C-alpha cells in the first residue's frame, strides 16, 4: 500500500486515538507553533506543510512520515 504523507499522518494520528484538533493542540503546546485543526485537515488531504511543522508532527506522533522521503531523495542526489 503506497500512501502519501498526509494519509500516513492520518493513519498514525488515528492509531493514537487523536482528533485533528488534539494533534494541532499537542503541536502548539509542545513546539509553540500556531497550528489549527483546519491545517491538519489540509495536510492529510495532500498539502505540504513547512519543514518545522513536518518535524513537530512526526515528533508528536512518534512516527516517520516525511523524513523517510528526504533520505530517499538524498540518495538519488549522491
N, C-alpha and C positions, 0 to 999 in steps of 0.2 A: 504494500500500500504506500503510495507516494503522496504525502501531504505537504501542502505549502506551509510556511512557518506560522501563519495565523491559525491554521487548522491544528497544528501541533500545539500551539499555545492554548487553544480551547480544550484540547484533549487533556493536557496536563492540569489546566485550571479546574475542569470538571472532576478529574480524578481526586483533586484535593477538596472537592465539595465547596468551591469558591464561586461566588457570583462574579460577574464582571465588575460590579460596584465594589465588592470586597477586595478584588485584586487591585483595582485602582487605589483604594484606600490604603492597602498594605504598601504599595509602591510609594505613595505620598508620605506615609508615616516613616518608613524606613530610609528613604532616599531624598526626602524633601522635594520631590518633583510635583508639578501640578498636573496630575493625570485624572481623567474623568472616565466614567463608565462608557460614554459615547466613543471616546478614543480607543478604549479596549475593544469595543464592538467593531470599529473600523479596521483595527489591526487584524482581528480574527477574520474579517472578510477580505483581507489581502493588502491593506495599506501598509507601507513600510515605515516603521517608527524611526525616530532619531536613535543614534547609536547608544546614547546614555540610557534611554528608555528600554531598548532591547536588553541591555545588560542588567538593568534593575528588574525587569520582568523575569529573566532567567534566574536571577538570584532568589527572588521571592518564591518562584515556583520550584526551585531546586532542579531545574531541567536545562538541557541544552536544546535551544530552539534555533537560534541564528548562528551561534558560534561554530557549529559544525560546517555550515556553508562557507564561512570565512576561511576555515582551514582548507576546505576542498578547493576553493578558488585560489588560495595562496600556492597550493601545489601546482596548479596549472601555470602560474607565473614563473616558477623556478625552472 
